[in-house]
Amino acid sequence: MRIIALTDIHGHCEALERLDGPLSQADVVLVGGDITNFGTAEQAAAVVERLGRYGGPVLAVPGNCDPPEVDIWLTQAGINLHGRAVCLDSWWFIGAGGALSGFNAFSNKSGLTPFTKTLQHAYSHCKGTDRLVLVTHQPPLHTALDTVAPGRYAGNRAIRDFIELAQPQLAISGHIHEIIGTDRIGPTTLLNPGPAKQGRWAMIDLEDHHLDIQLFPR
């Protein structure tokens, strides 16, 4: 399976112009939140239409910069992974949007419990699978992808706990624009492809117990 992964588009459709070729080869396009920059459902729809024009299906979670109406539109469009499990070509995709803190109503300020419940609800539909991909906006806690300064972390404990429990093959996140790359929690490969508004994205070729990740631009 070939995956194109993007996060943190923030409404910048023009940044996606170089992706026409790669998108046409994708089996699925995964978007890890912040589709808009406090924008509207119409703006989110424009971004998703641009991503889905040439490639496979688009699946997404909302980010902390996506207002609740964007979350609602993603659900109405049938592409929201927040609290859902979607099976494509025998691979399961589940997700959780938002962040523990931020600027709008979708930023979860009530603690870790909603993240735990959201992920467990999604996982209940595919529990035990070894063909699992997780998409979240916020990264898991205490990794190279959430270290914002020595001894300072911006990740999510509930997401980390879920990764340690379910052991997905791949966990995609964004949220922190300054950190681009990969890390691991046990057998799980973690990926932040970098902010798509700056032209960053990743291509993943995923097979049983093997994946190849290419980050762009190189």
C-alpha positions as CSV (number, residue, x, y, z in Angstrom):
1,M,0.0,0.0,0.0
2,R,1.3,3.5,-0.9
3,I,0.4,6.3,1.5
4,I,0.8,10.0,1.0
5,A,0.9,11.7,4.5
6,L,0.5,15.4,5.2
7,T,-0.2,17.5,8.2
8,D,-0.6,21.2,9.1
9,I,-1.8,22.4,5.7
10,H,-3.5,25.5,7.3
11,G,-5.5,26.2,4.2
12,H,-2.5,26.6,1.9
13,C,-3.8,24.9,-1.2
14,E,-1.1,26.4,-3.3
15,A,1.5,24.4,-1.3
16,L,-0.1,21.2,-2.7
17,E,0.6,22.0,-6.4
18,R,3.7,19.9,-6.6
19,L,1.9,16.8,-5.3
20,D,-0.2,15.9,-8.4
21,G,2.2,13.1,-9.5
22,P,2.6,11.5,-6.1
23,L,-1.1,11.8,-5.4
24,S,-2.0,10.0,-8.5
25,Q,0.0,7.0,-7.2
26,A,-1.5,6.9,-3.7
27,D,-3.7,4.2,-2.4
28,V,-4.8,6.5,0.4
29,V,-4.0,10.1,1.5
30,L,-3.8,10.7,5.2
31,V,-4.1,14.2,6.7
32,G,-3.0,14.7,10.3
33,G,-5.0,17.8,11.2
34,D,-4.9,21.6,10.9
35,I,-6.4,21.4,7.5
36,T,-7.5,25.0,7.9
37,N,-6.2,27.9,9.9
38,F,-9.3,28.6,12.0
39,G,-11.2,28.4,8.7
40,T,-14.5,27.2,7.5
41,A,-16.0,23.9,6.3
42,E,-15.8,25.3,2.8
43,Q,-12.1,25.9,3.1
44,A,-11.6,22.4,4.4
45,A,-13.6,21.0,1.5
46,A,-11.4,22.9,-1.0
47,V,-8.3,21.4,0.5
48,V,-9.7,17.9,0.5
49,E,-11.0,18.3,-3.1
50,R,-7.5,19.3,-4.1
51,L,-5.9,16.3,-2.4
52,G,-8.5,13.8,-3.8
53,R,-8.4,15.1,-7.3
54,Y,-5.9,12.6,-8.6
55,G,-5.2,10.1,-5.9
56,G,-6.9,7.5,-3.7
57,P,-9.4,8.2,-0.9
58,V,-8.6,10.9,1.7
59,L,-8.9,10.2,5.4
60,A,-8.2,12.9,8.0
61,V,-8.5,14.1,11.6
62,P,-9.1,17.7,12.6
63,G,-6.4,19.6,14.4
64,N,-6.5,22.2,17.1
65,C,-6.7,25.0,14.4
66,D,-9.7,23.4,12.8
67,P,-13.0,24.7,14.3
68,P,-15.8,22.3,15.2
69,E,-17.6,23.0,11.9
70,V,-14.6,21.4,10.1
71,D,-14.8,18.3,12.3
72,I,-18.6,18.1,11.4
73,W,-17.9,18.5,7.7
74,L,-15.2,15.8,7.8
75,T,-17.8,13.4,9.3
76,Q,-20.5,14.4,6.9
77,A,-18.1,13.8,4.0
78,G,-17.3,10.3,5.4
79,I,-13.6,10.9,5.7
80,N,-13.2,11.7,9.4
81,L,-10.9,9.2,11.3
82,H,-11.6,10.8,14.7
83,G,-12.9,7.9,16.8
84,R,-13.4,5.8,13.7
85,A,-11.8,2.7,12.1
86,V,-11.6,2.4,8.3
87,C,-10.4,-0.7,6.5
88,L,-8.7,-0.3,3.1
89,D,-7.1,-3.3,1.4
90,S,-7.0,-5.2,4.7
91,W,-5.2,-2.3,6.5
92,W,-7.0,-0.5,9.4
93,F,-6.8,3.2,9.9
94,I,-7.9,4.9,13.1
95,G,-7.4,8.3,14.5
96,A,-7.9,11.1,17.1
97,G,-7.9,14.8,16.3
98,G,-7.3,17.9,18.4
99,A,-4.7,18.6,21.0
100,L,-4.6,18.9,24.8
101,S,-4.3,22.7,24.5
102,G,-4.7,25.3,21.8
103,F,-6.8,28.1,20.6
104,N,-10.3,26.9,19.8
105,A,-13.2,24.6,20.8
106,F,-11.7,21.5,19.3
107,S,-8.6,21.8,21.5
108,N,-9.4,19.4,24.3
109,K,-8.8,21.2,27.6
110,S,-10.6,18.6,29.7
111,G,-7.6,16.2,30.0
112,L,-6.5,12.9,28.6
113,T,-9.7,10.9,29.2
114,P,-11.4,12.0,25.9
115,F,-8.4,10.9,23.9
116,T,-8.3,7.5,25.6
117,K,-12.0,7.0,25.0
118,T,-11.8,8.1,21.4
119,L,-8.9,5.8,20.6
120,Q,-10.4,2.8,22.4
121,H,-13.7,3.3,20.6
122,A,-12.0,3.3,17.3
123,Y,-9.8,0.3,18.2
124,S,-12.8,-1.7,19.3
125,H,-13.7,-2.2,15.6
126,C,-10.3,-3.8,14.7
127,K,-8.8,-5.0,18.0
128,G,-6.0,-7.4,17.6
129,T,-5.1,-6.6,14.0
130,D,-1.4,-6.4,13.1
131,R,-2.2,-4.2,10.1
132,L,-2.9,-0.9,11.9
133,V,-2.1,2.7,11.1
134,L,-2.8,5.5,13.6
135,V,-3.4,9.1,12.6
136,T,-3.4,11.8,15.3
137,H,-2.8,15.5,15.3
138,Q,-0.8,15.7,18.5
139,P,2.3,13.4,18.8
140,P,2.7,10.9,21.6
141,L,4.6,12.0,24.7
142,H,8.3,11.7,25.3
143,T,9.8,11.0,21.8
144,A,11.9,12.9,19.4
145,L,8.7,14.2,17.8
146,D,7.5,16.1,20.8
147,T,10.7,17.4,22.3
148,V,10.4,21.2,22.0
149,A,13.4,22.0,24.3
150,P,15.7,20.1,26.6
151,G,13.4,18.5,29.2
152,R,10.2,20.0,27.6
153,Y,7.7,17.9,25.8
154,A,4.5,18.8,23.9
155,G,3.1,15.3,23.3
156,N,0.1,13.4,24.6
157,R,0.3,10.7,27.2
158,A,-3.0,9.0,26.2
159,I,-1.7,8.7,22.6
160,R,1.5,7.2,23.8
161,D,-0.3,4.8,26.1
162,F,-2.5,3.7,23.2
163,I,0.5,3.1,20.9
164,E,2.2,0.9,23.6
165,L,-1.1,-1.1,23.9
166,A,-2.1,-1.5,20.3
167,Q,1.4,-1.4,18.7
168,P,0.3,0.0,15.3
169,Q,2.9,-0.4,12.5
170,L,2.8,3.3,11.8
171,A,1.7,6.4,13.8
172,I,1.4,9.7,11.9
173,S,1.2,13.0,13.7
174,G,1.9,16.7,13.2
175,H,1.1,19.7,15.4
176,I,4.7,20.7,16.1
177,H,6.0,22.4,12.9
178,E,9.6,22.6,13.9
179,I,10.1,18.8,14.2
180,I,10.3,16.7,11.1
181,G,11.2,13.0,10.9
182,T,10.8,9.6,12.5
183,D,11.2,7.9,15.9
184,R,10.0,4.6,17.4
185,I,7.9,3.4,20.4
186,G,8.6,-0.4,20.5
187,P,7.7,-1.9,17.2
188,T,5.8,1.3,16.1
189,T,7.3,3.7,13.6
190,L,6.4,7.3,14.4
191,L,6.3,10.0,11.7
192,N,5.9,13.7,11.5
193,P,6.1,14.6,7.8
194,G,6.4,18.3,8.6
195,P,4.0,21.2,7.8
196,A,2.5,20.8,4.4
197,K,2.0,24.6,4.3
198,Q,5.7,24.7,3.8
199,G,5.7,22.0,1.1
200,R,6.5,19.1,3.4
201,W,5.0,15.7,2.9
202,A,5.9,12.0,3.1
203,M,5.4,8.9,0.9
204,I,5.1,5.6,2.7
205,D,5.2,2.1,1.1
206,L,3.6,-0.2,3.6
207,E,3.7,-4.0,3.6
208,D,3.4,-6.6,6.3
209,H,6.1,-5.9,8.9
210,H,7.9,-3.6,6.6
211,L,7.6,0.1,5.6
212,D,9.6,2.5,3.6
213,I,9.3,6.2,4.3
214,Q,10.5,9.0,2.1
215,L,10.3,12.6,3.3
216,F,9.9,15.5,0.8
217,P,11.5,17.8,-0.1
218,R,14.7,15.8,0.4
